[in-house]
Amino acid sequence: MNPDKVKRFPLELQAHVAGVEEARNRLAEAHKGVQVYSYIEVNLMRNATVNFTVIDDIVPKLNPAPDYISVSVTTLMEYVNDLNPAGKMYPMLNHVHSRLPQKQGIPEPRVFVGEFEFPRLTMEGDPDPHTPTQESQAQHALAVAAASLSWGAPYAAWWTFYDNTRTLRDASTGIYQDRGFALVTRDNKTTVLYDALLEYMTE
């Protein structure tokens, strides 16, 4: 990893947050009732070439601090693969929250789950071992959503509403197929998860 890019990255994040705050303050009178917030997305990953994380090594030093932190669990499936994910998710969300500097005027907690997903197909096109059906996908997804909201996150975002992956292609037909993330399929049919979320939102 380029050391110069690592040094510049906190400055870029700080400029992003400062820009949002300047615009928010400057336009507050002209746009009353409109709320605009800054956030930074993290995924907590360390590996052999990167021995630091944004949440541990950069966010605590940012001034001004971001309004919110978004946690992407797409690359953290070990936290969410079982049907009772709260036991692993709560400590992870608590850790992220503990690294975020305090900020006046922003409701706490200032951490949300920015994206989570459970494919129904593997990259090879086989049924996913965890969530091979719409029913199992919905069961896992709702468990993560429930754990996120019960922890106190303001929201959790599912990836994705419409299919935009086009990552698999049938060798015999050459036709691309998605991995089953979308709430609405390519033939414009809603999934079990879509229907469950709609029922929750309209109760």
C-alpha positions as CSV (number, residue, x, y, z in Angstrom):
1,M,0.0,0.0,0.0
2,N,1.3,3.5,-0.9
3,P,2.3,5.3,2.3
4,D,1.5,8.7,0.8
5,K,-2.0,7.6,0.1
6,V,-2.4,6.4,3.7
7,K,-1.2,9.8,4.9
8,R,-3.6,11.6,2.6
9,F,-6.6,9.5,3.4
10,P,-7.4,11.1,6.8
11,L,-7.1,14.6,5.3
12,E,-9.6,13.6,2.5
13,L,-12.1,12.2,5.0
14,Q,-11.7,15.3,7.2
15,A,-12.3,17.6,4.2
16,H,-15.4,15.6,3.3
17,V,-16.9,16.0,6.8
18,A,-15.9,19.7,7.0
19,G,-17.5,20.3,3.6
20,V,-20.8,18.8,4.7
21,E,-20.8,20.8,7.9
22,E,-20.0,24.1,6.0
23,A,-22.8,23.5,3.6
24,R,-25.2,22.6,6.3
25,N,-24.5,25.7,8.3
26,R,-24.5,28.0,5.3
27,L,-27.8,26.8,3.9
28,A,-29.7,26.1,7.2
29,E,-31.9,29.2,6.8
30,A,-32.6,28.7,3.2
31,H,-33.6,25.0,3.6
32,K,-35.3,24.7,6.9
33,G,-36.5,21.2,7.7
34,V,-33.9,19.5,5.5
35,Q,-31.4,17.3,7.4
36,V,-28.0,16.5,5.8
37,Y,-25.5,14.3,7.5
38,S,-22.0,13.0,6.8
39,Y,-20.9,9.4,7.3
40,I,-17.9,7.2,6.7
41,E,-18.3,3.5,5.9
42,V,-16.0,1.0,7.4
43,N,-15.6,-2.8,7.3
44,L,-13.0,-3.5,10.1
45,M,-10.7,-5.5,7.8
46,R,-7.0,-6.1,8.6
47,N,-4.9,-8.4,6.5
48,A,-1.3,-9.2,5.7
49,T,-0.7,-6.0,3.8
50,V,-2.9,-3.6,5.8
51,N,-2.2,-3.6,9.5
52,F,-4.6,-0.8,10.4
53,T,-8.3,0.0,10.1
54,V,-10.2,3.2,9.4
55,I,-12.3,2.8,12.6
56,D,-9.3,2.1,14.9
57,D,-6.6,4.3,13.4
58,I,-8.2,7.1,11.6
59,V,-11.8,7.9,12.8
60,P,-10.8,8.7,16.4
61,K,-8.4,11.4,15.2
62,L,-10.8,13.2,12.8
63,N,-11.7,16.7,13.6
64,P,-14.5,17.4,12.8
65,A,-15.8,14.0,13.5
66,P,-18.3,12.4,11.0
67,D,-21.9,12.5,12.0
68,Y,-22.3,8.8,11.5
69,I,-20.3,5.6,10.9
70,S,-21.7,3.0,8.5
71,V,-20.6,-0.6,9.0
72,S,-20.6,-2.7,5.9
73,V,-21.0,-6.4,6.9
74,T,-20.8,-7.7,3.4
75,T,-17.2,-8.6,4.0
76,L,-17.8,-9.6,7.6
77,M,-20.1,-12.6,7.1
78,E,-18.7,-14.4,10.1
79,Y,-20.6,-11.9,12.2
80,V,-24.0,-12.5,10.6
81,N,-24.1,-16.0,9.2
82,D,-26.0,-17.7,12.1
83,L,-29.6,-17.0,12.9
84,N,-28.9,-15.3,16.2
85,P,-26.3,-12.8,15.1
86,A,-26.7,-10.4,18.0
87,G,-24.1,-12.1,20.1
88,K,-21.4,-11.2,17.5
89,M,-22.9,-8.1,16.1
90,Y,-23.4,-6.3,19.4
91,P,-19.7,-6.3,20.4
92,M,-18.7,-5.3,16.9
93,L,-21.2,-2.4,16.9
94,N,-20.2,-1.4,20.4
95,H,-16.5,-1.3,19.3
96,V,-17.3,0.9,16.4
97,H,-19.4,3.2,18.5
98,S,-16.6,3.5,21.1
99,R,-14.1,4.7,18.5
100,L,-16.4,7.5,17.2
101,P,-15.6,10.9,18.8
102,Q,-18.6,12.5,20.5
103,K,-20.5,15.2,18.7
104,Q,-23.1,17.7,19.8
105,G,-26.5,17.8,18.1
106,I,-26.5,14.4,16.4
107,P,-28.7,11.7,17.9
108,E,-26.9,8.7,19.4
109,P,-26.0,6.0,18.7
110,R,-24.3,7.3,15.5
111,V,-23.6,3.9,13.9
112,F,-25.8,2.1,11.4
113,V,-25.4,-1.0,9.2
114,G,-24.8,0.4,5.8
115,E,-25.2,-2.7,3.8
116,F,-25.8,-6.4,4.3
117,E,-26.6,-9.2,1.9
118,F,-27.2,-12.9,1.6
119,P,-26.9,-14.3,-1.9
120,R,-28.9,-17.3,-3.0
121,L,-26.2,-18.4,-5.5
122,T,-22.4,-18.7,-5.1
123,M,-20.1,-17.1,-7.6
124,E,-20.0,-20.5,-9.4
125,G,-23.8,-20.4,-9.8
126,D,-24.5,-23.2,-7.2
127,P,-27.0,-22.8,-4.4
128,D,-25.5,-20.9,-1.6
129,P,-24.8,-23.2,1.4
130,H,-26.4,-20.7,3.9
131,T,-29.2,-19.2,2.0
132,P,-30.1,-21.2,-1.1
133,T,-33.8,-20.2,-1.1
134,Q,-35.8,-17.0,-0.8
135,E,-37.2,-18.3,2.5
136,S,-33.8,-19.0,4.1
137,Q,-32.5,-15.7,2.7
138,A,-35.3,-13.8,4.3
139,Q,-34.8,-15.6,7.6
140,H,-31.1,-14.6,7.8
141,A,-31.7,-11.1,6.6
142,L,-34.5,-10.4,9.1
143,A,-32.3,-11.7,11.9
144,V,-29.6,-9.2,11.0
145,A,-32.1,-6.3,10.7
146,A,-33.6,-7.2,14.0
147,A,-30.2,-7.4,15.7
148,S,-29.2,-4.0,14.2
149,L,-32.3,-2.2,15.3
150,S,-32.4,-3.8,18.7
151,W,-28.9,-2.7,19.3
152,G,-30.0,0.9,18.5
153,A,-28.9,1.5,15.0
154,P,-31.1,4.1,13.3
155,Y,-31.4,1.7,10.3
156,A,-29.9,-1.2,8.4
157,A,-29.7,-1.2,4.6
158,W,-30.1,-4.3,2.5
159,W,-28.1,-4.7,-0.7
160,T,-29.9,-4.4,-3.1
161,F,-33.4,-3.4,-4.3
162,Y,-33.1,-4.2,-8.0
163,D,-30.5,-6.5,-9.5
164,N,-27.5,-4.7,-10.7
165,T,-24.8,-7.4,-10.3
166,R,-24.8,-9.4,-13.6
167,T,-22.0,-11.5,-12.1
168,L,-22.9,-14.9,-13.4
169,R,-23.3,-16.1,-17.0
170,D,-24.8,-19.5,-18.0
171,A,-22.2,-21.2,-20.1
172,S,-24.7,-22.8,-22.4
173,T,-26.8,-19.7,-23.1
174,G,-24.4,-16.8,-22.4
175,I,-27.2,-15.1,-20.4
176,Y,-26.2,-13.3,-17.3
177,Q,-28.0,-14.0,-14.0
178,D,-27.8,-12.3,-10.7
179,R,-26.8,-14.0,-7.5
180,G,-30.2,-13.4,-5.9
181,F,-29.6,-10.3,-3.9
182,A,-32.4,-8.2,-5.3
183,L,-35.7,-7.6,-3.5
184,V,-37.3,-7.3,-6.9
185,T,-36.3,-9.8,-9.6
186,R,-35.5,-9.0,-13.2
187,D,-39.0,-10.2,-14.2
188,N,-40.4,-7.6,-11.8
189,K,-41.5,-10.1,-9.1
190,T,-41.1,-9.4,-5.4
191,T,-39.2,-11.8,-3.2
192,V,-40.1,-13.3,0.1
193,L,-37.8,-10.8,1.8
194,Y,-39.4,-7.8,0.0
195,D,-42.9,-9.0,1.2
196,A,-41.7,-9.5,4.8
197,L,-40.1,-6.0,4.9
198,L,-43.1,-4.4,3.4
199,E,-45.3,-6.1,6.0
200,Y,-43.0,-4.8,8.8
201,M,-43.0,-1.2,7.4
202,T,-46.8,-1.1,7.0
203,E,-47.8,-2.6,10.4
